[in-house]
Amino acid sequence: MSPTVLKMRTTSPSHFFQSQTRPQDQGPAPTGPYFFYGSLQDQSLLIDLLDLKHSFHLRPAYIKGYKCKLWGPYPALVSGDPGDTITGAVYEVPTVEDAEKLAAYEGLSYTTVACSIWYVDGQSPLQAEGYAFLFVGNTRDLREGSFDLKH
């Protein structure tokens, strides 16, 4: 497990403001490709969180039209300009139960949004429609900065 993920796991959730109201629910969490840009790129975290018993592959990818800011130590995806890109990795979420676990991990300050994903590994497909977790908390709590999974 990376030092960053370890630090994030030991930070009390009450250390940061969390919205007390859940964003408008649109039914069960969707399945399919999920674009991760923060701690969910750590495979050991995904194994623990989803109780995975099988091997899996994260595909390197990017999305357009978003920026990443910091909410304390946490990366926060926010709307950006059409030319803005965020790099990350994609995991194919097979079940609603797994999608719900991911949403619970992200908390009330994030919501699932549909997005276009471009893969950079040269494998097919090169592009897919999928999902990412968008920050919906108080934007005044955000600051400029970058997230580094390795530190």
Phi, psi and omega in degrees: 000137182290153178301325179296314179295319178300316179296319181292324180292333183264358176278128180297132178301333180287352179293336182238148178297132174240133175303139180269354179244133179285138175303159180310119178283140178241038181095196182294153179299138183286154174257167179123198182289128176245127178271122178251137182234003183224225187297337180290353173285347179280114185298324180294326176294316179298319178301313180293312185297318184260003181051050183284135180249356183238162178285155179212166183233131171264128180263129177294140186199177172215162173233156181247153174088014180227158173236161177241127174242182179245138174242091192064230178274356187268137174286144182230115178280127178229160178299143179227198177277158182305329181275351180290140177229149176236130177265152180186213182216155184242135174239135178276107182277115188275336187228154175299322179301315178294319178297321177294322177297318178296317179297320178295320178298317181292328176089181186286346181273006178228148175226155180278129177234149175285143178208159173270135183242134175245121180276147183241013182265001178078358179270161179270141357283157178274340181215147179209159171266132183208213187220155174216164178262113181265137178288128178234015178280196181285114184293343176291343178276355183270152175222161176291150178154175180232154181257131178235112183296333186278344184244000000 
